[in-house]
């Protein structure tokens, strides 16, 4: 076998970065089909193919890469799927037996790491071959406007000090949202407190952020398509909404919330 020729009789196949790994190819190559065939001869997974998936472990990047392929890569990396990116020249080095720096795990690992870019980030659209939206989704800010953006949404509102969580969850319910004290795999929106945001701006992750990361990374969920918002932005939108569409019960709740913030701060 080729692996035996490269490693010798006592070699450990796991040293080979291609064996059982899923290899993807994007961009232009002199002979793409030949490269795909050759990585499989070196033991790469039969799932190795043209293009990119979340399970791609090594991504060979050619020239003139389509923007949609780059957008897909951006979204997958945002979701925690981060393939080892190499050039065709580097792949040729691997074929020659030069493996240092090209190690990967046997199975794809999902590892999202949340920073402030997740809060502000506007994801690019990924199109399919027909130019239609391919349905690749990642996190984005919750946009407040004339429409009600939280209606029907599963919203994670973490427990935190200095806030009457029951009041803010009731306000969310008045606008048709489902406020939860826990983060679930089907969560649509995460409403962060100002204390969490202030720390995140400084590069500090509190227990709320680390718990979200841990739960998502250990779940079977493949897309981190969460919308982020803050308590402050939500209450500001509610007050503007109440100016146009008065509702006494919700106004009372907002006053109670603000009084609670004042006395607990």
C-alpha positions as CSV (number, residue, x, y, z in Angstrom):
1,X,0.0,0.0,0.0
2,X,1.1,3.6,-0.5
3,X,1.0,4.2,3.3
4,X,3.4,1.3,3.8
5,X,5.8,2.8,1.3
6,X,5.7,6.1,3.0
7,X,5.9,5.0,6.6
8,X,7.7,1.6,6.4
9,X,6.6,-1.7,7.9
10,X,6.3,-0.5,11.5
11,X,4.5,2.8,10.6
12,X,1.4,4.0,12.4
13,X,-1.2,5.0,9.8
14,X,-2.7,7.6,12.2
15,X,0.4,9.8,11.4
16,X,-0.9,10.2,7.9
17,X,-3.1,13.3,7.9
18,X,-5.1,11.9,4.9
19,X,-6.1,8.5,6.2
20,X,-9.8,8.3,7.0
21,X,-10.1,12.1,6.8
22,X,-12.7,13.9,4.7
23,X,-11.0,16.1,2.2
24,X,-12.8,18.9,0.3
25,X,-11.7,20.9,-2.7
26,X,-12.8,24.5,-3.7
27,X,-11.5,26.7,-6.4
28,X,-9.7,25.8,-9.6
29,X,-7.0,23.0,-10.0
30,X,-5.0,21.7,-12.9
31,X,-6.7,18.3,-12.5
32,X,-9.2,18.2,-9.7
33,X,-10.4,14.6,-10.5
34,X,-6.9,13.3,-10.3
35,X,-6.3,15.0,-6.9
36,X,-9.5,13.5,-5.4
37,X,-8.6,10.1,-6.7
38,X,-5.1,10.4,-5.3
39,X,-6.2,11.4,-1.7
40,X,-8.4,8.3,-1.7
41,X,-5.5,6.2,-2.8
42,X,-3.7,7.6,0.3
43,X,-6.5,6.4,2.5
44,X,-8.8,9.4,2.6
45,X,-12.5,8.9,3.3
46,X,-14.7,7.9,0.3
47,X,-16.7,11.0,1.3
48,X,-13.8,13.2,0.1
49,X,-15.1,15.2,-2.8
50,X,-15.4,18.4,-4.7
51,X,-16.8,21.2,-2.5
52,X,-17.1,21.8,1.3
53,X,-19.3,20.4,4.0
54,X,-19.4,20.9,7.8
55,X,-17.6,17.5,8.2
56,X,-14.7,18.5,5.9
57,X,-11.5,18.0,7.9
58,X,-9.0,19.2,5.3
59,X,-9.9,21.8,2.7
60,X,-7.7,22.1,-0.3
61,X,-8.0,25.6,-1.7
62,X,-7.3,26.3,-5.3
63,X,-7.3,29.5,-7.3
64,X,-10.2,31.7,-8.3
65,X,-12.4,30.5,-5.5
66,X,-16.1,31.4,-5.9
67,X,-17.5,33.9,-3.4
68,X,-20.3,31.5,-2.5
69,X,-17.7,28.9,-1.5
70,X,-15.9,31.5,0.6
71,X,-19.2,32.5,2.2
72,X,-20.0,28.9,3.0
73,X,-16.6,28.5,4.6
74,X,-17.1,31.7,6.7
75,X,-20.5,30.4,7.9
76,X,-19.2,26.9,8.7
77,X,-16.2,28.3,10.7
78,X,-18.6,30.6,12.5
79,X,-20.6,27.5,13.5
80,X,-17.5,25.9,14.9
81,X,-16.5,23.7,11.9
82,X,-13.0,24.7,11.1
83,X,-11.2,22.5,8.6
84,X,-7.5,22.6,8.1
85,X,-7.0,24.8,5.1
86,X,-4.1,24.0,2.7
87,X,-3.0,24.8,-0.8
88,X,-2.5,22.3,-3.7
89,X,1.3,22.7,-3.2
90,X,0.9,21.7,0.5
91,X,-1.2,18.7,-0.5
92,X,1.7,17.7,-2.8
93,X,4.1,17.9,0.2
94,X,1.8,15.6,2.1
95,X,1.9,13.1,-0.9
96,X,5.7,13.2,-0.5
97,X,5.4,12.2,3.2
98,X,5.9,15.7,4.8
99,X,3.2,15.6,7.5
100,X,4.4,18.0,10.2
101,X,1.8,20.8,10.7
102,X,-1.0,19.0,8.9
103,X,-2.3,16.9,11.8
104,X,-6.1,16.6,12.3
105,X,-8.4,14.7,14.5
106,X,-9.8,11.4,13.3
107,X,-13.4,12.8,13.5
108,X,-14.6,16.3,12.8
109,X,-14.7,18.4,15.9
110,X,-17.2,21.3,16.4
111,X,-15.8,24.1,18.5
112,X,-17.6,27.4,18.5
113,X,-15.9,30.3,20.5
114,X,-18.2,33.3,21.1
115,X,-16.8,36.8,21.0
116,X,-18.3,40.2,20.3
117,X,-18.2,39.6,16.6
118,X,-21.0,37.1,17.1
119,X,-23.2,39.8,18.6
120,X,-22.7,42.2,15.7
121,X,-22.0,39.9,12.8
122,X,-24.0,40.0,9.7
123,X,-23.7,36.6,7.9
124,X,-23.1,36.5,4.2
125,X,-25.7,34.7,2.0
126,X,-24.7,31.5,0.4
127,X,-26.3,30.7,-3.0
128,X,-26.8,27.4,-4.7
129,X,-25.9,26.6,-8.3
130,X,-29.1,28.3,-9.4
131,X,-28.3,31.5,-7.6
132,X,-31.0,30.8,-4.9
133,X,-30.4,31.0,-1.2
134,X,-28.8,27.7,-0.1
135,X,-30.2,27.9,3.4
136,X,-26.8,28.2,5.2
137,X,-27.5,30.0,8.4
138,X,-25.4,31.4,11.2
139,X,-25.9,33.9,14.0
140,X,-26.9,37.5,13.5
141,X,-28.2,40.4,15.5
142,X,-31.9,40.6,16.2
143,X,-33.2,43.5,14.1
144,X,-35.9,45.6,15.7
145,X,-38.2,47.5,13.4
146,X,-41.9,48.0,12.7
147,X,-42.5,44.2,12.8
148,X,-42.4,42.2,16.0
149,X,-39.1,40.2,15.7
150,X,-39.6,38.0,18.8
151,X,-43.1,36.6,18.0
152,X,-43.0,32.8,18.2
153,X,-39.3,32.8,19.1
154,X,-37.7,30.6,21.7
155,X,-35.6,33.1,23.7
156,X,-32.9,32.3,26.2
157,X,-33.0,34.9,29.0
158,X,-30.3,33.9,31.5
159,X,-30.8,34.3,35.2
160,X,-28.7,37.2,36.4
161,X,-28.5,39.5,39.4
162,X,-29.8,43.1,39.5
163,X,-32.8,42.1,37.2
164,X,-36.3,40.9,37.9
165,X,-36.2,38.1,35.4
166,X,-39.9,37.2,35.9
167,X,-40.9,40.7,34.8
168,X,-38.8,40.8,31.6
169,X,-39.9,37.2,30.7
170,X,-43.5,38.3,31.1
171,X,-42.9,41.3,28.8
172,X,-41.5,38.9,26.2
173,X,-44.6,36.8,26.6
174,X,-46.8,39.8,26.0
175,X,-45.2,40.1,22.6
176,X,-45.6,36.4,21.7
177,X,-42.1,35.2,22.5
178,X,-41.3,32.2,24.7
179,X,-38.8,33.2,27.4
180,X,-36.7,30.4,28.8
181,X,-34.3,30.3,31.8
182,X,-32.2,27.7,30.0
183,X,-30.5,27.4,26.6
184,X,-31.9,24.7,24.4
185,X,-30.9,23.2,21.1
186,X,-34.0,24.9,19.5
187,X,-33.2,28.3,21.0
188,X,-33.7,31.1,18.4
189,X,-32.6,34.2,20.3
190,X,-30.2,34.8,23.2
191,X,-30.9,38.0,25.2
192,X,-27.7,39.0,27.0
193,X,-27.5,41.2,30.0
194,X,-25.4,44.3,30.0
195,X,-23.0,42.8,32.5
196,X,-22.3,39.9,30.1
197,X,-21.9,42.2,27.2
198,X,-19.6,44.6,29.0
199,X,-17.3,41.6,29.9
200,X,-17.5,40.2,26.3
201,X,-16.4,43.6,24.9
202,X,-13.3,43.3,27.1
203,X,-12.7,39.7,25.8
204,X,-13.9,38.2,29.0
205,X,-16.4,35.3,28.9
206,X,-18.7,34.9,31.9
207,X,-20.6,31.8,32.9
208,X,-23.5,32.6,30.5
209,X,-21.2,32.6,27.5
210,X,-19.1,29.5,28.5
211,X,-22.3,27.6,29.2
212,X,-23.7,28.4,25.8
213,X,-20.4,27.3,24.1
214,X,-20.2,24.1,26.1
215,X,-23.8,23.1,25.5
216,X,-23.7,23.8,21.7
217,X,-20.3,22.2,21.2
218,X,-21.5,19.0,23.0
219,X,-24.8,18.9,21.1
220,X,-25.7,17.2,17.8
221,X,-26.8,20.6,16.5
222,X,-24.7,21.6,13.4
223,X,-25.8,25.2,13.0
224,X,-25.2,28.0,15.4
225,X,-28.0,30.1,13.8
226,X,-28.7,32.2,16.9
227,X,-29.9,35.8,16.9
228,X,-28.4,37.9,19.6
229,X,-30.0,40.9,21.4
230,X,-29.6,42.7,24.7
231,X,-31.9,43.4,27.5
232,X,-31.3,47.2,26.9
233,X,-32.2,47.0,23.2
234,X,-35.2,44.9,23.8
235,X,-36.7,47.3,26.5
236,X,-35.9,50.3,24.2
237,X,-37.8,48.7,21.4
238,X,-40.7,47.8,23.7
239,X,-41.0,51.5,24.9
240,X,-41.1,52.8,21.3
241,X,-43.7,50.1,20.4
242,X,-45.8,51.2,23.3
243,X,-45.8,54.8,22.1
244,X,-47.5,53.6,18.9
245,X,-49.6,50.8,20.3
246,X,-50.4,51.5,23.9
247,X,-50.9,48.6,26.3
248,X,-51.4,49.5,29.9
249,X,-50.4,46.0,31.3
250,X,-47.1,46.0,29.4
251,X,-46.4,49.6,30.4
252,X,-46.9,48.7,34.0
253,X,-44.5,45.8,33.6
254,X,-41.8,48.1,32.0
255,X,-42.1,50.5,34.9
256,X,-41.8,47.6,37.4
257,X,-38.7,46.4,35.5
258,X,-37.1,49.8,35.5
259,X,-37.8,50.4,39.2
260,X,-36.3,47.0,39.9
261,X,-33.2,47.8,38.0
262,X,-32.9,51.1,39.9
263,X,-33.2,49.5,43.3
264,X,-31.1,46.5,42.6
265,X,-28.2,48.4,40.9
